[in-house]
Structures are given as C-alpha cells and as structure tokens.
C-alpha cells in the first residue's frame, strides 16, 4: 500500500522548534503583506502548485492567490479542499488556491516565514506555540469531532488503557502525547502512569502488527479502517471516553497568523467560504469527493482506491456539526486540553494562552 494513502500522523512539532520559528517570524513580518500575493511561480520554491483555476472570478476581477499548506501526503482529510477546487467554489469567491504539498516542514514554520497563508496543524500545538511567542490561531476545524483512539492489537491482553502504563508506545514525537496518554491511563485507573515512546518511521498499525510496540494512536474511521483492510484487527480506546472536555479539540485545524488575519482578512474569508462549501458538499457526496481526490492526486492514489473509498466514507460524516456547519470552534475546543498540558508542565513556566486566543470563527461564513 502506498504510504500516501494513509492519513497523516499528527505533526511532529517539538517545542524546541518554537524559539527558532519565533525568531524568524519577526524578519518575515515586514514582508507578510506582499507574500500573500506571491505568484504561483515564486511560491513554487515551497513546493507549491496553482490549482489551475480560471484567471478571473465570477465578478470578472483577477483572482487573488491564497497559499494553503497541507500537513501530510494526499488523504481523505483533504476531500473538501479538492472538491472546492474541482467544483469552482474558489473561483466563485475570487480565489486562486495555491496548494503547498507536505514536504516535512511544519505549517507553523511556513506561516511564520511568510510562505503560506493558511496551514493545517494538530490543535494541541496551538496553545503551546502561542505560549512560546508565535501569534497564530485556528480559523477552522477540519472536522467537527475528536476521533482519536488509542489502539492495541485485538489479540493482545490489553483491555484497558490502564494496562498500558510502562508499555512501549509507538508515536511520532508529538509533544502533547505524554500528557494526554498519561492522563488517559490515570483516568482508566493507573497509579503514577509511566510513559515510554519510540518514534515510528512506519504507520502505527504496521508497528502494532509486527508487535514492535504495545500501543499507538490512530484516527477513528481512517487509520483503523486502513488497518482492517490490511488485515490488522485492533481494539480501540477513544480518548474522549476518558478525557471528556479535554478531548473536545478536532483532529486537525486550519491556522493563520494574527498578522495575516488582520491584514488579509478578505482573502482568508473568501478562501474559507470556498472550503466550507467544499467540505459541506463532500460530507453530502463522499463518493464523488473521493474520486475528485484520486483524480487530482493520481500518481499517489491511483492504486489505493479501496482505501480512499473506505476511509472517505467513514470520515466525510465527521466534517459537519449537528447544525450542518463546517469549521466552527469554541473555547471548549482548547480550554480542556490547555489545562491538561499545563498541569503536565508542557508550557515550562510560560503562561498558557486563554482559550479564546487560540481560535476565531469570524472568518467563517456563519461567523
């Protein structure tokens, strides 16, 4: 199976990188206003590609480029992005989306250096980076719920997360993992949970199937479905069953810097309107959205249709909330996890940001 068919692991954004990112952010700030109108050719230095949409929108005015940095190789997280391109939603809003493929560089770095206008990131990164000095926030949640599961082999003896204390975890170097997983173990009944991690270079289910690790973390409806298609039978422990409000954050979010929000609000609002239309359409037409994704990324996904169809069908229903809206966030999306991370010492003496500083809904169509 192609690695690109799997949903991305949560980005490995070690907090040590925060100081480096913040240091270059000041130098990039003076050019942030002009960077948002960079041509597709010059943006190509970041590995980007123009969508190839029309040169003018429905109003006849030239399209404004909006650079969107992906956080992993093509997968069903991006159904709404490619649907918005294919269905002309960006053009309708006067936007030419420049898609920046994942190249190993965190979205935070691309934003702070002026190489992207929007980027995808793992929501617990946001309070950590803000506390470290990077002024950015979520402008939309990719999904309306948290689907993160702790996974073990179904054939294993582990029937509770409490039993995973001291066992080897297969992770991806995510700074928030120790705090979150130890909290789950404690809620499940473990006293003084012990965390041991090995950073994987393979998928989580492959590490489990080979018995290299005792447990890992997966995205429900995607990684678990892929594992099942590959013959790996798993037992899942949804973290929201143990953490309650602290697991109210979505699996992934779109972020922009505060400076970009202040200086380029019209383009961001138009781009998010197109994305909202794309994800809403994908939630209602998953089969068509899956084929659009495959066609747009043929070299990566042409031989993974069964995985894209199965994971797309499972993921599409999570895009919209109970009111049928895409992208909306709340204080609850960040307050609980921020408190959990603070209690675990992740902020290293820095003051955690208020939950209301971690996001804004004002750029969304319903905001």
C-alpha positions, 0 to 999 in steps of 0.5 A, a space after each residue: 500500500 502506498 504510504 500516501 494513502 494513509 492519513 497523516 500522523 499528527 505533526 511532529 512539532 517539538 517545542 524546541 522548534 518554537 524559539 527558532 520559528 519565533 525568531 524568524 517570524 519577526 524578519 518575515 513580518 515586514 514582508 507578510 503583506 506582499 507574500 500573500 500575493 506571491 505568484 504561483 511561480 515564486 511560491 513554487 520554491 515551497 513546493 507549491 502548485 496553482 490549482 489551475 483555476 480560471 484567471 478571473 472570478 465570477 465578478 470578472 476581477 483577477 483572482 487573488 492567490 491564497 497559499 494553503 499548506 497541507 500537513 501530510 501526503 494526499 488523504 481523505 482529510 483533504 476531500 473538501 479542499 479538492 472538491 472546492 477546487 474541482 467544483 469552482 467554489 474558489 473561483 466563485 469567491 475570487 480565489 486562486 488556491 495555491 496548494 503547498 504539498 507536505 514536504 516535512 516542514 511544519 505549517 507553523 514554520 511556513 506561516 511564520 516565514 511568510 510562505 503560506 497563508 493558511 496551514 493545517 496543524 494538530 490543535 494541541 500545538 496551538 496553545 503551546 506555540 502561542 505560549 512560546 511567542 508565535 501569534 497564530 490561531 485556528 480559523 477552522 476545524 477540519 472536522 467537527 469531532 475528536 476521533 482519536 483512539 488509542 489502539 492495541 492489537 485485538 489479540 493482545 491482553 490489553 483491555 484497558 488503557 490502564 494496562 498500558 502504563 510502562 508499555 512501549 508506545 509507538 508515536 511520532 514525537 508529538 509533544 502533547 502525547 505524554 500528557 494526554 496518554 498519561 492522563 488517559 491511563 490515570 483516568 482508566 485507573 493507573 497509579 503514577 502512569 509511566 510513559 515510554 515512546 519510540 518514534 515510528 518511521 512506519 504507520 502505527 498499525 504496521 508497528 502494532 502488527 509486527 508487535 514492535 510496540 504495545 500501543 499507538 494512536 490512530 484516527 477513528 474511521 481512517 487509520 483503523 479502517 486502513 488497518 482492517 483492510 490490511 488485515 490488522 484487527 485492533 481494539 480501540 480506546 477513544 480518548 474522549 471516553 476518558 478525557 471528556 472536555 479535554 478531548 473536545 479539540 478536532 483532529 486537525 485545524 486550519 491556522 493563520 497568523 494574527 498578522 495575516 488575519 488582520 491584514 488579509 482578512 478578505 482573502 482568508 474569508 473568501 478562501 474559507 467560504 470556498 472550503 466550507 462549501 467544499 467540505 459541506 458538499 463532500 460530507 453530502 457526496 463522499 463518493 464523488 469527493 473521493 474520486 475528485 481526490 484520486 483524480 487530482 492526486 493520481 500518481 499517489 492514489 491511483 492504486 489505493 482506491 479501496 482505501 480512499 473509498 473506505 476511509 472517505 466514507 467513514 470520515 466525510 460524516 465527521 466534517 459537519 456539526 449537528 447544525 450542518 456547519 463546517 469549521 466552527 470552534 469554541 473555547 471548549 475546543 482548547 480550554 480542556 486540553 490547555 489545562 491538561 498540558 499545563 498541569 503536565 508542565 508542557 508550557 515550562 513556566 510560560 503562561 498558557 494562552 486563554 482559550 479564546 486566543 487560540 481560535 476565531 470563527 469570524 472568518 467563517 461564513 456563519 461567523 
